Amino acid sequence: VILVGHSCGGACIAYALELYPKKISKAVFLSATMLSNGQRPFDVFAEE
């Protein structure tokens, strides 16, 4: 499986990579949100 994500879709791709690392062969982030290790997809939108 190859995943391509743009904008907020990058957070979803990163989460999918954590859940299914053996099923995803490539991930392409196009101007996308990137997550840090251990960060959940909607943490990037949470208020500090």
N, C-alpha and C positions, 0 to 999 in steps of 0.2 A: 504494500500500500504506500502511495506517495500522497502526503498531505500538503496542501498549499493554503496559506492563510494570509489575509490582509487586515490591517488595523487591529481590531479587538480579536479577530480570528487567531492571531498569534498566541494569545493566552490559551485558547482552546487547544491548539496544536500542542503546545508545551504540556498541557495536562494529559492529553491523549498519549503523548510519548512516555509519560510516567506510568500510565495505566497499562499500555500495550507495547512495550519496547521491542518485543520480538516480532510483532506483526507489522510495524511501520518501517519501511526501508529508507525513506527519505522524508524530510520536512523542509518546506520552502517558506520562509518568512518574507513577505513583501511589505515593506513599510509597516511592520507589525509590532505589536506589544510583545516584549520578551519578559519571561518570568525568571526570577532567581531560584536557586535550588530551594525546595521546600515551600515556595510561595504558591498560593492557590490562585486560580484564574481571576477571581473577583477581588483579591487583595489589592490589585493595582488601582482599583477604583475606590477603595475604602478611605475614609478620612483619617488623618493621623491625629 
